[in-house]
Each structure stands twice: as structure tokens, then as C-alpha cells.
């Protein structure tokens, strides 16, 4: 068992470099820069936004960052890496782990750029941002699992935008997911945000493994069949 575990661990470590190089840095950088610009709008214009306006800016920045994460699982070499010993769930988790520290620093900068006088409770709005990011990653993992598309990012980003538009309209009023910070239902609503984040994360993890039977009978293009 040790002999099998050690090589697998070493393969996982060896994947870090190649995965780092294949991450969608352009999409992530564009989304990150746009999110910072959204958060910095009051400081750039000298405006003094009301608390509800600052909360709206933070929610917009969180959505913008999540749009970048929708491209995180895009892998042009997906069909070549499917036979490797490292499971797809591990490869996807490595992608998330590589980006997570940068995302945390980015979100900290977003919070600091908004006016402190009208900034909503950081914990609650951060939980919302984490949930939206988890939703984007889960949607990407679901697209990878259900399709053979190597780059489902554009479709996932479009679905995320549509969901962001419809969610405030279709969410039950009693859930209080999109209330203002001064609303008495703020705490209860964010308990539901936490449950939603956990549920979305579990679905995303369940989408990680390669479906049984996928790829069977498919001969890789770089293997030459035996014959004279």
C-alpha cells in the first residue's frame, strides 16, 4: 500500500507546475480587475454611497469574481489527461487550491476599497461571495461531468449571469437572501447562505469523479494499433 501511495502523492505534486501554467489567467485577471474597479468606484469618484449602495457594489464585485472562476476548470488537454493515474477530482481540487489564496487576497482588497462608513458586516457579505464562487465552480464541475466540452467556461459564465438575474426574483421572500444589512432578517438570511454554500460544495465534490464507463472503448489518438 505504501508503495502505491507514494507514487500517487508524487504524481499529485508533479501536477502543480503544469496545472499552474494551464490555469485561465486571462479570464481570472480580467474578472479580478473589473471587480476591483467596481469596488473602487466610490473612492475614484469621491462619492459617499449609502449602505445599500455599498452592499450592491460588493455583491457586484463578488459576482464578477465568480464569473472568472467559471473558467477555472477549462482544460484544453482534458481528453489527453483523462487516462492519467491522478483522479480528476484531485486535479480539479488542485486548481481550486492554487487560486484560493489569490482569491482571498483579492476579496480582502475589494472590502478595503469600499467606504468603511457604509460597508456592511464583512462576515455576511464574505459568506455571500464564497457561496457565489462555490456555485460557479460547481456549475463548471457539472458541465465537465455531463459534457465532453474542454472549455465550458463561456456557457457556465452565461448560466451564472442568468441565475444572478433570476435569483432575487424567484427566491422565496422568507429566505431573506438579498436583504440589507440593517434588516432584522440579516442573520437568519445568512444562516441560509451558509447552508446553501455547504449544499453547493457537496454537489461540486460529487461532480468531480469521472463517470464510470466514460472513455471505455475510446482509443487515445497517440496510440498506434498493433498490426503489420
C-alpha positions in Angstrom: 0.0 0.0 0.0 2.8 2.4 0.8 4.4 1.7 -2.5 1.3 2.6 -4.3 0.5 5.7 -2.2 3.9 7.3 -2.5 4.0 7.4 -6.3 0.4 8.8 -6.4 1.4 11.5 -4.0 4.5 12.3 -6.0 2.4 12.5 -9.2 0.0 14.9 -7.5 2.9 17.2 -6.5 4.3 16.9 -10.0 1.0 18.2 -11.4 1.2 21.5 -9.6 3.5 23.1 -12.2 1.6 22.0 -15.3 -1.7 23.0 -13.7 -0.4 26.4 -12.8 0.6 27.0 -16.4 -2.7 25.9 -17.8 -4.9 28.0 -15.5 -7.1 30.5 -17.3 -5.1 33.5 -16.1 -6.6 36.0 -18.6 -10.2 35.3 -17.6 -9.2 35.4 -13.9 -7.2 38.6 -14.3 -9.9 40.3 -16.3 -12.6 39.4 -13.7 -10.4 40.4 -10.8 -9.5 43.8 -12.3 -13.2 44.5 -13.1 -14.2 43.5 -9.6 -11.6 45.9 -8.1 -12.8 48.7 -10.4 -16.4 48.1 -9.2 -15.4 48.3 -5.6 -13.2 51.3 -6.1 -15.9 53.4 -7.9 -16.9 55.5 -4.8 -13.2 56.3 -4.0 -12.5 57.2 -7.6 -15.5 59.5 -7.9 -15.4 60.9 -4.4 -19.0 59.7 -3.8 -20.3 58.8 -0.4 -22.6 55.8 -1.1 -25.4 54.8 1.2 -25.1 51.4 2.9 -27.4 49.7 0.4 -25.3 51.0 -2.5 -22.1 49.7 -0.9 -23.6 46.3 -0.4 -24.8 46.3 -4.1 -21.2 47.2 -5.2 -19.8 44.3 -3.1 -22.3 41.9 -4.4 -21.5 43.0 -7.9 -17.8 42.6 -7.3 -18.4 39.1 -5.9 -20.4 38.1 -9.0 -17.6 39.5 -11.2 -15.0 37.4 -9.4 -17.2 34.3 -9.7 -17.5 34.8 -13.5 -13.7 34.5 -13.7 -13.9 31.3 -11.6 -16.4 29.9 -14.1 -13.4 29.3 -16.4 -11.2 27.7 -13.8 -11.9 24.1 -14.9 -11.4 24.8 -18.6 -8.7 22.3 -19.8 -7.8 22.2 -23.5 -5.9 19.0 -22.8 -8.8 17.4 -21.0 -9.1 14.4 -23.3 -5.4 13.7 -23.1 -5.2 13.8 -19.3 -8.2 11.6 -18.7 -6.1 8.4 -18.5 -3.5 9.7 -16.0 -3.4 8.0 -12.6 -4.4 11.1 -10.6 -8.2 11.3 -10.4 -10.0 14.2 -12.0 -11.4 15.3 -8.6 -7.8 15.7 -7.3 -6.8 17.7 -10.4 -9.8 20.0 -10.0 -9.2 20.4 -6.3 -5.6 21.4 -7.1 -6.8 24.0 -9.5 -9.0 25.5 -6.8 -6.3 25.3 -4.1 -3.8 27.2 -6.4 -6.3 30.0 -6.9 -7.8 30.2 -3.4 -5.1 32.2 -1.8 -5.1 34.8 -4.6 -8.9 34.9 -4.4 -8.8 35.6 -0.7 -6.3 38.4 -1.2 -8.4 39.8 -4.0 -11.6 39.8 -1.8 -9.7 41.5 1.0 -8.7 44.2 -1.4 -12.3 44.6 -2.6 -13.5 45.0 1.0 -10.8 47.6 1.8 -11.6 49.6 -1.3 -15.2 50.2 -0.3 -16.0 53.0 2.1 -15.7 51.8 5.7 -18.6 54.1 6.8 -21.2 52.3 4.7 -19.6 48.9 4.5 -21.9 46.0 5.5 -20.7 43.4 8.0 -17.7 41.7 6.4 -18.6 38.2 7.6 -22.0 38.2 6.0 -21.0 39.6 2.6 -18.0 37.4 2.5 -20.2 34.4 3.0 -22.3 35.5 0.1 -19.2 35.9 -2.1 -18.0 32.4 -1.1 -21.4 30.9 -1.9 -21.4 32.6 -5.4 -17.9 31.4 -6.0 -18.8 27.8 -5.0 -21.8 28.0 -7.3 -19.6 29.0 -10.2 -17.2 26.2 -9.5 -19.9 23.6 -9.1 -21.6 24.7 -12.3 -18.2 24.3 -14.1 -17.7 20.8 -12.5 -21.2 19.8 -13.6 -20.5 20.9 -17.1 -17.3 18.9 -17.2 -19.0 15.8 -15.9 -22.0 15.9 -18.2 -20.3 17.0 -21.4 -17.1 16.4 -23.3 -16.5 20.1 -23.8 -12.9 21.0 -22.9 -13.8 24.7 -22.4 -17.3 25.0 -20.9 -16.4 28.3 -19.2 -18.3 30.7 -21.5 -21.5 28.6 -21.1 -21.0 28.4 -17.3 -20.5 32.2 -17.1 -23.6 32.8 -19.1 -25.6 30.5 -16.9 -24.2 32.2 -13.8 -25.3 35.6 -15.1 -28.8 34.4 -15.8 -29.0 32.8 -12.3 -27.8 36.1 -10.7 -30.6 38.0 -12.5 -33.4 35.4 -11.7 -32.4 34.5 -8.1 -33.5 37.7 -6.4 -36.8 37.5 -8.4 -37.5 33.8 -7.7 -36.1 33.3 -4.2 -38.8 32.9 -1.6 -39.3 36.1 0.4 -39.0 34.2 3.7 -35.4 33.1 2.9 -34.2 36.7 3.1 -31.1 36.1 1.0 -30.9 39.5 -0.5 -31.8 41.8 2.4 -29.9 44.9 3.5 -27.5 44.8 6.5 -29.9 46.8 8.7 -32.7 44.4 8.1 -33.5 42.3 11.2 -33.5 39.2 9.0 -29.8 39.7 8.0 -28.5 37.0 10.4 -31.2 34.5 9.6 -30.7 35.0 5.9 -27.0 34.3 6.2 -27.7 31.1 8.0 -29.4 30.1 4.8 -26.5 31.3 2.8 -24.2 29.0 4.9 -26.5 26.0 4.2 -26.6 26.9 0.6 -22.8 27.1 0.4 -22.4 23.7 2.0 -25.0 22.1 -0.3 -23.4 23.6 -3.4 -20.0 22.4 -2.2 -21.2 18.8 -1.8 -22.7 18.8 -5.2 -19.5 20.1 -6.7 -17.5 17.4 -5.0 -19.9 14.8 -6.2 -19.4 16.0 -9.8 -15.6 15.6 -9.6 -15.1 11.9 -10.2 -15.0 10.7 -13.8 -18.3 8.9 -14.7 -17.9 5.1 -14.8 -17.7 3.8 -18.3 -16.7 7.2 -19.9 -13.8 6.7 -22.2 -14.1 2.9 -22.4 -13.7 1.7 -25.9 -12.1 5.0 -26.9 -8.5 4.5 -28.1 -6.2 7.5 -27.5 -5.2 9.2 -30.7 -1.5 8.9 -29.9 -1.5 5.1 -29.6 -0.9 3.2 -32.8 -2.9 0.0 -33.1 -0.9 -3.2 -33.4 -0.6 -4.7 -36.8 1.8 -5.3 -39.6 
